[in-house]
Amino acid sequence: MKIILTGATGMAGQGVLLECLQNNAITAVLMVNRKHLDIIHPKLKELLVPDFLKIGDYSDALKGYDACFFCAGISSLGMNEEKYTVITYDTTMQFAKTLVAINPAMVFNYITGTSTDSTEKSKTMWARVKGKTENDLMKLPFKGQYNFRPGGMSPVKGQKNAKVLYVIIVKIISVFSPESVLSLNELGQAMINAVRYGYPKQVLEISDIKKLAKE
């Protein structure tokens, strides 16, 4: 299975990437980054795309893949809705529309977050924008499209960009509310299994992710 992965410079994306590189079901990974990531592996290639809104200019390099794990994202902290929408909604949809035009037989997996609002009416700005992104991705004619809503995430072995304070907080949460936390190994495995086996829901909460990871 050959996959395209975005967001490898972020915590979730790097964790999923490391899981993919050690998984025998994955034969090749094309990480699409805005900036170079210094990581070398026999399965791995890098495509630098400074502006995801112009991903169509790189169509030839995106052909022949079975899935896309779209892990790119940004915190809404300190951002207005217009700018956050461009980064979160517009770039994701442009990326997905480019891929579905190249290969509709592809599976597109998107990482959102717990509390994302499918009604698009939440008072929380990021939840509305993420909800609209999920809803519009599900309308695209991919072979499969799944939206993953992880909560607290513990890093995988060898991960370098997990912030110490965040890891400590997640460990504390896991003691009092283990159902609110999952590992990035589980998230990566679930995304791989969504491509291999499918899943009856297109929106996966933490319990769904953990279940799918065990398939």
Secondary structure, DSSP 8 states (H G I E B T S, - for coil): -EEEEE-TTSHHHHHHHHHHHH-TT--EEEEEESS------TTEEEEE-S-GGGGGGGGGGGTT-SEEEE------TT--HHHHHIIIIIHHHHHHHHHHHH-TT-EEEEE--TT--TTS--SSHHHHHHHHHHHHHTTS--SEEEEE---EEE--TT-S---HHHHHHHHHHHHH-GGGEEEHHHHHHHHHHHHHH--S-SEE-HHHHHHHHT-
